[in-house]
Amino acid sequence: MKTHKFLALMGSAALAAALSTSLVAAQDNVIRIASQTPLSGGQSVLGVSMSNGVRLAIEQNASVLEDLGFTVEYVPFDDQASPETGVSNAQQIVADASILAVIGHLNSGVAIPSSEVYDENDLVMISPANTNPLVTERGLDTVNRVCGRDDLQGPTGANYAAELGVTSVYVLHDTTAYGQGVAEFFAAEAENLGIAVLGFEGTEEASNFDGIIQPILAQAPELIYFGGIYNQTGVFISQARSAGYEGLFMGPDGFDSSELAAIAGEAVLGTYYTSVAGPASIYPNAAQFIEDYTAAYGEGPQPFAAQSYDATVIAINGIAAAAEAAGGLPSRADVAAAVRATENYEGLTGTITFDDVGDPEIGLYYVIEVASADPAEWSNNSILATLEIPSPAFAASMEMEPEATPGS
Amino acid sequence: MSSVTIDAGPQAPSGLDSFKQTALYRFLIFPLGQMLVFILGATVLLTVFVYGLAVLFPEPRPNIVLVEQLNRQLPGMIISGISIGFVYAMIALGYTLVYGVLKFINFAHSEIFMVGSVIGFSFMSFLNSLGMLAGFNPILLVVSTVLVSAGFSGLLAVGIERVAYKPLRRAPRLVPLITAIGLSFILQDTVRAIASLTINDFNLTYPTRDIAWLQSPLNPLVFNIGGIDVRVRITAIIIMIAAVIMLLILNYFVNGTKAGRGIRAISMDQTTAGLMGIPVNTMISLTFFIGGALGGAAGALYGLNVGTVTPYIGFIPGLKAFTAAVLGGIGNVTGALLGGILLGMIETFLNGTLVYFPAIGIRYTDIFAFGILIAVLIFRPSGLLGERVDEKV
């Protein structure tokens, strides 16, 4: 872990050098859109695909801004799934005045501290994938997301477990803001539903789970819920199965990558996961996107690539609206306001209207079962349930209205 | 592992004495007995400790009767503890051998272990790409994977010594320590670069799913002991057997061969050993090769056990193994074995027990494990077995 931080520092130093050169070259009519996702390391399969989604969105939609006389450039950053790197990149990003929007991150634990930096500089962030409630709950005007929230995703999983007739569950998490958060929401709802929570443990262990599995085997839970990301949970699933665990596995959208099948092999069969992002193939509007993406990058999109595309288009539309209003290069604050005002945007993944804190008013939540141990078949996993759940802020405003009407 | 055995008994009969001089005793029975004593000792100690906890806290959480849980998971904990303990011991030997000879800590050793695990993955993937993996004889497969990893890692360790340590042999001891840390970064990122350039993947998953004997229903093996199902992973057994064989070979090499005597001589007094005609540089290279090979073999076995490795896998096991070497007494080969087994067992037993205590949990296992280490070092600064001048390598 230490080495990560060290490398991150070295990397950001190099980036700083590169950026300071690019600053000199910045011109008035150049608009840059940045992305921050893990492009290297254990979660790069998702991060690279997200970056590809952003690139494709810019290529296909830049004309909106080019018609207004701007040149659009894309600057991808590698946050390495590390909060330190994310924040240090964020400081580089805000220093480049031509960057008007950031698409990112993959990890809530990285997005939360990085977005503080964006917000201090009025730079808008649109997240394709961050599900921790705190991402938007802090009420920052610059922070939006196109996906659902863990305080709804966790309970979705618990509800489905109850439907399956599960009576005992063991909860693990990866100690990050994302993993621990979603695991807590799952565990709380599971207890409400009368499912016995036999254990709630966090671990940063990434390779040898032997010692963790022994007490789980001794309690023989019917289901293990692991709030974490595929590179860790895949190893766990494989080892737990080969150590003789016979129950079910469930997890949040961190499970949603073909790498889970690549790592866990046969053990992954029948694993349930909830997601705020279905495979791109289930969205009726995404057929063209999948075709274009596959043509451009030689492989199908991973989860969150379509969300990244949507987030980017929302950013481009926001910049365009602000530019038209300002009659020239808009300020970052104008762009942030225009993005928050997004209404009924018809995206690949649904119709998006941001509520008061930047959540989509209606979030889509899926319960998915892994159907094949072959990573190439990942996008054909079976969707067991699709739920449309209003965001807390939107639900509150809906409740307020009927009360407000008689009063007025 | 010592060639000099200290007989605690008052007057041993001479028949026994002469038996103790035989190769069979010195290179097989004694070291095996030593391992057995360590394992049994650690098991008994920790079993007493966790059942003691169970007496003090019979029901740490509602509906959890600690004794019942421990009964159910004791065999599993013992086996996991021994297998990870042997991995720590094999890595710890690399630290301790180098310390014995050069008096500095080779912090790049954790990355030698990592390289071993990646080479094991590459070798098995290569066999798989040839379509030979599924039909390979199980024993031959494990032996060849371990040998390839050990050989490569051993040579890498020798190369590292030549490039980064040898020119600094007369420099202050802090200097090679820093180059060692630098080298570990270089190794991590070289492996990461090679992996992403060749197969474009970060998580390297051993292609074991095509190997029938590693899949259920053979894995795990289930025994029924006293009404409790004991599940044993085949890879845990492989680790134990392979580790025992390699430790026996190491013991024979160090205590029974001319080269081993040379290494021991250098560790006592490098200058004098050189004057006596012992080729110092060759012996130092040999030490690095043996340490590196053990680390690489441990890496391949660990990779086979955990299934997926990454270029950053070495840091934590390396740190734990270094701790084990210090716990046992750095510079002392027997101490590394004891320290490794003890640390592996402590960790597994704490993991299995603390989990039932509210607000403590497995996240804090390391605090307790390292707390024990600090306590031991306060009372025995040179480690459990110390650095005994007549026996160290």
Interface residues (C-beta under 8 A of the other chain):
Chain A: M1 K2 T3 H4 F6 L7 S40 G41 G42 S44 T175 G199 F200 E201 G202 T203 E204 A206 S207 N208 F209 D210 G211 I212 Q214 P215 L217 A218 Q219 N231 G234 V235 S238 Q239 R241 S242 A243 G244 E259 A262 I263 G265 E266 A373
Chain B: Q69 R72 Q73 G76 M77 S80 G81 S83 I84 S184 F185 Q188 D189 R192 S196 F202 N203 T205 T208 R209 L214 Q215 S216 N219 P220 V222 D229 R231 R233 T235 A236 Y302 N305 V306 G307 T308 V309 T310 Y312 I313 F315 P317 E347 T348 N351 G352 T353 V355 Y356 G361 I362 R363 T365
